[in-house]
């Protein structure tokens, strides 16, 4: 997006990319349907960025969700709002949008240099790249760094830029997994039976934070949309305490009294699992979670009274013992601290060097917030470079 804004402003632009083709991570983001942004009102939208919201407020207001939708439509890809409020291209894919975008960039004169891995600057301030033909040095009037976090190393986002900037005195908040899964020490029986099974319509709680949605049982733990929405709180608890206690409510719309009434009937010859499935309308994986909690408590689930079962259904404790590795996360928390940037996204210690996207110190849940902030900060960096170049000497403006 920075390249597009710069080219439209009359700058000569070259995009240097570690990968052999453009938009690899963009295509990966659209693998299950490209969630561009979200339709919720801007105050609720901005709250998704947590502590970084004040730093991003003006930038996203200048390029809000409606602007991103208009941008997509101008490229021939109109959007629609899904039932969850998320915004997608009608084609539901990233590839048509990317192809149209690359055609427009080409028409604007933007050049691409692939298989160029940035490795810093030489003694004359030129950008250094490692290529198949050896080292290359490039003089630039201004530079926009948009190198991502560290959650997609096979697509180029490996966080190698952290040491390069740290060597220049730029403070970087430690990169940590965001929108990630978590490890749980499931029993062998539960793991073998329910790996890959979804928990639907549940409410997940840690402390004062509750999210409704879905989660997925994995062989080593738990992940999914509702988990990702709580990943910041869960991650910090695990990193601080070595573990986190996640509470799962299987029937969050039924209170304990209503569930107790349902579970007070005669079970007859039914197995407990069948009784719970019919009386409380629980899924097999939900009942399995209850069994896991009963095992951890040292009591067989069959010994629980109707009131105790009702209580457990909406307060199943799941002990998280670790965070999935950062290269398995959807996105990254941490990055260049905002205090290292001026109000124009330029690094204070490196005049003429700007930064945008996920390499900045912000995080957000899935749902369109990640791409929205990346597009908005990229557009802002492009505008700010043009402004900075306008104040530079004529020779630099060339």
C-alpha positions in Angstrom: 0.0 0.0 0.0 2.9 2.4 0.7 4.2 1.7 -2.8 0.8 2.5 -4.4 0.5 5.8 -2.5 4.1 6.7 -3.3 3.7 5.9 -7.0 0.4 7.9 -7.2 2.3 10.8 -5.7 4.9 10.7 -8.4 7.8 8.9 -6.7 9.9 6.2 -8.3 9.3 3.1 -6.3 11.0 -0.3 -6.1 9.6 -3.0 -3.9 12.3 -5.4 -2.6 10.9 -8.8 -1.6 12.7 -11.8 0.0 10.2 -14.1 -1.7 10.3 -15.1 -5.4 6.9 -13.5 -6.1 4.8 -10.7 -4.6 2.1 -11.1 -2.0 2.9 -14.5 -0.7 1.6 -13.7 2.8 -1.4 -11.8 1.4 -2.3 -15.0 -0.5 -1.9 -17.1 2.7 -4.2 -14.7 4.6 -6.9 -15.4 2.0 -6.5 -19.1 2.0 -9.8 -19.6 3.9 -11.5 -16.5 2.5 -9.8 -13.1 2.5 -11.1 -11.3 5.6 -10.2 -7.7 4.6 -11.7 -5.8 7.5 -14.8 -5.6 9.8 -18.1 -3.7 9.6 -18.5 -2.8 13.3 -18.7 0.8 14.3 -15.3 2.5 14.6 -15.2 2.9 18.4 -15.7 -0.8 18.9 -13.3 -1.5 16.0 -10.5 0.6 17.5 -10.9 -1.1 20.9 -9.6 -4.3 19.3 -6.2 -2.8 19.1 -6.0 -2.6 22.9 -3.1 -0.4 24.3 -2.0 0.6 20.8 -5.5 2.0 19.8 -4.5 5.6 20.6 -1.4 5.3 18.4 -3.4 3.9 15.5 -6.6 6.0 15.9 -5.8 8.8 13.5 -4.2 6.5 11.0 -7.2 4.2 10.7 -9.6 7.1 10.7 -7.7 8.4 7.7 -8.0 5.0 5.9 -11.0 3.4 7.6 -12.8 0.1 6.7 -15.0 1.9 4.2 -11.9 3.2 2.4 -10.4 -0.3 2.2 -13.7 -1.6 0.8 -13.7 1.2 -1.8 -10.1 0.4 -2.7 -11.0 -3.3 -3.3 -14.0 -2.3 -5.4 -11.9 0.0 -7.5 -9.8 -3.0 -8.3 -12.8 -4.9 -9.6 -13.4 -6.8 -6.4 -16.6 -5.6 -4.6 -17.0 -6.7 -1.0 -19.8 -8.1 1.2 -20.4 -8.3 4.9 -20.7 -11.8 6.3 -23.1 -12.8 9.1 -20.3 -12.2 11.7 -19.8 -8.7 10.5 -16.5 -9.6 8.7 -15.9 -8.1 5.3 -14.8 -10.2 2.4 -14.3 -9.8 -1.4 -17.3 -11.3 -3.2 -14.8 -13.7 -4.9 -13.9 -14.8 -1.4 -10.3 -15.2 -2.6 -7.1 -13.2 -2.4 -5.7 -14.1 -5.8 -8.0 -12.0 -8.0 -7.5 -9.0 -5.9 -3.7 -9.4 -5.8 -3.5 -9.8 -9.6 -5.6 -6.6 -10.1 -3.4 -4.8 -7.6 -0.2 -5.9 -9.2 -1.5 -4.8 -12.6 -2.3 -1.3 -11.2 1.1 -1.1 -9.5 2.8 -2.0 -12.8 0.8 0.6 -14.7 2.0 3.2 -12.1 5.6 2.2 -12.8 6.3 0.3 -9.5 9.3 -2.0 -10.0 9.7 -5.3 -8.1 13.0 -6.9 -7.1 12.4 -10.5 -5.9 14.7 -12.8 -3.9 16.3 -9.8 -2.2 16.8 -10.3 1.5 17.5 -7.1 3.3 20.5 -7.2 5.6 20.9 -3.6 6.8 23.0 -0.6 5.5 26.5 -0.2 4.3 28.9 2.5 5.5 27.5 5.0 3.0 23.9 4.5 4.1 22.9 2.3 1.1 20.5 -0.6 1.6 22.2 -3.9 1.6 20.5 -7.0 0.1 21.6 -10.6 -0.2 20.7 -12.1 -3.6 21.4 -15.2 -5.5 24.1 -13.2 -7.3 25.7 -12.0 -4.1 25.5 -8.8 -2.1 23.9 -5.8 -3.6 23.8 -2.1 -2.4 21.0 0.3 -3.3 20.9 4.0 -2.7 17.4 5.2 -1.7 16.0 8.7 -1.0 13.6 7.2 1.5 12.8 3.7 2.7 9.6 2.1 4.0 10.2 -1.1 6.0 7.2 -3.4 6.0 8.8 -6.7 7.0 6.1 -8.2 9.1 6.5 -10.0 12.4 8.0 -13.4 13.0 5.0 -15.7 12.6 5.5 -16.7 8.9 9.2 -17.4 8.4 8.6 -19.6 5.3 6.9 -16.6 3.7 9.7 -14.2 4.6 8.4 -12.8 8.0 11.1 -14.2 10.2 11.8 -11.3 12.5 15.5 -11.1 11.3 15.1 -7.3 11.1 15.0 -7.0 14.9 18.8 -7.4 15.3 19.4 -5.0 12.4 17.4 -2.2 13.9 18.6 -2.9 17.5 22.1 -2.4 16.2 21.1 1.1 15.2 19.7 1.8 18.7 16.0 1.3 17.8 14.0 -0.2 20.7 11.9 -3.2 19.7 9.4 -4.9 22.0 10.1 -8.6 22.1 8.2 -10.4 19.4 5.6 -12.9 20.8 3.0 -15.1 19.2 -0.4 -13.6 18.8 -3.6 -15.3 17.6 -2.0 -18.5 18.5 -2.9 -21.8 20.0 -2.0 -23.1 23.4 -0.7 -26.3 24.8 -2.9 -28.5 27.1 -1.8 -31.8 28.6 -4.8 -33.8 27.4 -5.2 -37.4 28.4 -4.3 -40.0 25.7 -8.0 -41.1 25.5 -9.3 -37.5 25.0 -6.5 -36.6 22.5 -6.9 -39.6 20.4 -10.7 -39.4 20.2 -11.2 -35.6 19.8 -8.2 -34.2 18.0 -9.6 -32.0 15.3 -13.0 -31.7 16.8 -14.7 -28.2 17.2 -16.3 -26.8 20.3 -19.2 -24.7 18.9 -21.2 -22.0 20.5 -19.1 -21.9 23.7 -18.1 -19.0 25.9 -14.4 -18.9 27.0 -13.3 -16.9 30.0 -10.0 -15.9 31.6 -10.3 -13.4 34.4 -12.7 -10.6 33.5 -12.5 -11.4 29.7 -15.1 -13.6 28.0 -15.5 -14.4 24.3 -18.2 -16.3 22.6 -17.4 -18.4 19.5 -15.7 -21.6 18.5 -12.5 -23.4 19.4 -10.7 -26.5 18.1 -9.1 -29.3 20.0 -5.6 -30.1 18.7 -3.4 -33.0 19.5 -1.2 -30.7 21.7 -3.8 -28.3 22.9 -6.5 -25.9 21.8 -6.8 -23.1 19.1 -9.5 -21.4 17.0 -11.3 -18.0 16.7 -12.4 -17.6 20.3 -9.0 -18.7 21.6 -7.3 -16.1 19.3 -9.6 -13.4 20.6 -8.3 -14.1 24.1 -4.7 -14.9 23.1 -3.2 -11.8 24.5 -4.6 -12.4 28.0 -3.9 -16.1 27.8 -0.3 -15.6 26.5 0.6 -13.1 29.2 -0.8 -15.4 31.9 1.2 -18.3 30.6 4.4 -16.3 30.2 4.1 -14.7 33.7 2.9 -17.7 35.7 3.8 -20.7 33.5 0.2 -21.6 33.0 -3.3 -20.1 32.6 -6.7 -21.4 33.6 -9.3 -21.1 30.8 -12.9 -21.6 31.7 -15.2 -23.1 29.1 -19.0 -22.7 29.2 -20.7 -25.3 26.9 -24.2 -23.9 27.2 -23.7 -20.2 28.0 -27.3 -19.3 27.4 -28.6 -21.6 30.1 -28.1 -20.8 33.8 -27.3 -23.4 36.4 -30.9 -23.7 37.6 -32.2 -24.4 34.1 -29.5 -27.0 33.5 -30.1 -28.6 36.9 -33.8 -29.0 36.1 -32.8 -30.7 32.8 -30.4 -33.0 34.5 -32.7 -34.0 37.4 -34.7 -36.5 35.3 -34.3 -40.2 35.5 -31.4 -41.5 33.5 -32.7 -45.1 33.3 -30.4 -47.4 31.4 -28.8 -44.6 29.4 -25.1 -44.1 29.7 -24.1 -40.9 31.3 -22.7 -39.6 28.0 -26.1 -40.3 26.2 -28.0 -38.7 29.1 -25.9 -35.5 28.9 -26.1 -35.4 25.2 -29.9 -35.6 25.2 -30.8 -33.7 28.4 -28.3 -30.9 28.1 -27.7 -31.1 24.3 -24.0 -31.5 24.7 -21.6 -32.6 21.9 -19.4 -35.6 22.4 -16.3 -33.4 22.6 -18.0 -31.2 25.3 -18.8 -34.3 27.3 -15.2 -35.4 26.8 -14.0 -32.1 28.3 -16.2 -32.7 31.3 -14.6 -36.1 31.7 -11.2 -34.5 31.6 -12.1 -32.1 34.3 -13.6 -34.9 36.5 -10.4 -36.9 36.1 -8.3 -33.8 37.2 -10.6 -33.4 40.2 -10.1 -37.0 41.3 -13.8 -37.9 41.0 -15.6 -39.9 38.4 -18.1 -37.8 36.4 -20.8 -40.4 37.3 -20.5 -39.4 40.9 -21.5 -35.7 40.2 -25.0 -34.7 41.3 -27.3 -32.9 38.8 -26.4 -29.6 40.4 -22.7 -30.3 40.2 -23.0 -31.4 36.5 -24.9 -28.2 35.8 -22.2 -26.1 37.4 -19.4 -28.0 35.5 -21.1 -27.6 32.1 -20.6 -23.9 32.2 -17.4 -23.8 34.2 -15.0 -26.4 32.8 -11.5 -25.5 33.8 -8.8 -26.2 31.1 -5.2 -25.7 32.2 -3.1 -24.2 29.5 0.6 -25.1 30.0 2.3 -23.3 27.2 2.0 -21.1 24.1 2.3 -22.6 20.6 5.6 -21.6 18.9 5.6 -18.2 17.2 6.1 -19.8 13.7 2.7 -21.5 14.2 0.9 -18.3 15.2 -1.3 -16.3 12.8 0.3 -13.0 13.8 2.9 -11.4 16.1 2.7 -9.1 19.1 5.6 -6.7 19.8 7.7 -4.8 17.4 9.1 -1.4 16.9 8.0 0.7 19.9 5.8 3.7 18.9 8.1 6.0 20.9 10.8 5.2 18.3 8.6 6.7 15.6 7.7 10.3 15.0 4.1 11.3 14.1 4.9 10.4 10.5 6.0 6.8 11.0 9.6 7.7 10.5 12.2 6.3 12.8 13.6 9.1 15.0 17.1 7.6 14.9 17.1 6.9 11.2 15.9 9.9 9.2 14.3 8.9 5.9 13.5 5.4 7.1 9.8 4.7 7.8 8.0 1.6 9.1 4.5 0.2 8.7 2.4 -2.9 9.3 2.9 -5.8 11.7 6.5 -4.9 12.5 5.1 -2.1 14.7 4.2 -2.8 18.3 0.5 -3.6 18.1 -1.7 -6.7 18.0 -5.3 -7.4 17.2 -7.5 -10.5 16.9 -8.5 -12.1 13.6 -11.6 -10.7 12.0 -10.1 -8.1 9.6 -8.3 -6.0 12.1 -4.8 -7.2 11.1 -5.1 -6.4 7.5 -6.9 -3.1 8.2 -4.1 -1.8 10.3 -1.5 -3.0 7.9 -3.2 -1.3 5.0 -3.8 1.9 7.0 -0.2 2.2 8.3 1.2 1.4 4.9 -0.9 4.2 3.3 0.1 6.6 6.1 3.8 5.7 5.6 3.5 6.4 1.9 1.9 9.8 2.4 4.5 10.7 5.0 7.4 9.7 2.7 5.9 12.0 0.0 5.7 14.8 2.6 9.3 14.2 3.8 10.6 14.1 0.2 8.9 17.4 -0.6 11.0 19.0 2.1 14.2 17.3 1.0 16.8 18.8 -1.4 15.9 18.7 -5.2 18.6 16.1 -5.8 17.0 13.8 -3.2 13.5 14.3 -4.6 14.8 12.9 -7.9 
